Structure formats: structure tokens, C-alpha cells
Amino acid sequence: MDTRLLELLVCPVTKGPLTYKHETQELVSRSARLAYPVRDGIPVLLENEARVLTDIELEEGRQP
């Protein structure tokens, strides 16, 4: 994921920042508790395409 593009993208639900998870090919919005897929390098920022993050996933992504 291009870091310049990531700086411009925001969560369509909360307008908050997104972080890229390379392992799952997703853009994560912690504030919305959603993970948006990235397919063929293209972010799919549609709420109905996103999956809901579990409490465990949110805890794993938390910075120390």
C-alpha cells in the first residue's frame, strides 16, 4: 500500500485514520471497529464490504 495514498484515505464511517495490515490486506479503522478489504491493490471503502473487528483484534493492534 502506498503510504502517500494511506495518508489521504479516511474511514468513510467516522472520517478517522486508517492503518494498513499487510498480513490480511485490510485497512483498519479502530474507531469504527471495521476492516476494509484491499483487492488487487485497490481499497474497497464500502461499509457493507467491511468486516467487524473483534475485541481481540483491537487489543492486538493497540500500541504499547
C-alpha positions in Angstrom: 0.0 0.0 0.0 1.4 3.4 -1.0 2.0 5.4 2.2 1.1 8.6 0.4 -2.3 7.2 -0.5 -2.8 5.9 3.0 -2.3 9.4 4.4 -5.2 10.7 2.2 -7.7 7.9 2.9 -10.0 8.1 5.9 -12.7 5.8 7.2 -16.0 6.5 5.4 -18.0 6.0 8.6 -16.0 8.0 11.1 -13.7 10.1 8.9 -10.9 8.9 11.2 -7.5 7.5 10.2 -6.9 4.1 8.7 -4.0 1.7 9.2 -2.9 -0.9 6.8 -2.5 -4.6 7.9 -0.2 -6.3 5.3 -1.0 -9.8 6.7 -4.7 -9.5 6.0 -4.6 -7.0 3.1 -7.0 -4.7 5.0 -7.4 -1.1 6.0 -8.4 -0.9 9.7 -10.5 1.8 11.3 -10.1 1.3 15.1 -12.7 4.0 15.8 -15.4 2.3 13.6 -14.2 -1.2 14.6 -14.1 -2.1 10.9 -11.6 -3.7 8.5 -11.9 -2.7 4.8 -10.5 -5.1 2.2 -7.8 -4.2 -0.3 -8.4 -6.1 -3.5 -5.7 -6.1 -6.2 -4.2 -3.0 -4.6 -7.5 -1.1 -4.6 -9.1 -0.2 -1.2 -12.8 -1.1 -1.0 -14.1 1.6 1.3 -17.7 0.4 1.5 -19.2 -0.2 4.8 -21.1 -3.2 3.6 -17.8 -4.8 2.3 -16.0 -4.3 5.6 -15.8 -6.8 8.4 -16.3 -6.1 12.1 -13.2 -6.3 14.2 -13.3 -8.5 17.3 -12.2 -7.2 20.7 -9.1 -9.5 20.5 -8.1 -7.9 17.1 -8.5 -4.4 18.6 -6.3 -5.3 21.6 -3.6 -6.9 19.3 -3.4 -3.7 17.2 -3.0 -1.4 20.3 0.3 0.3 20.6 2.3 -0.2 23.9 
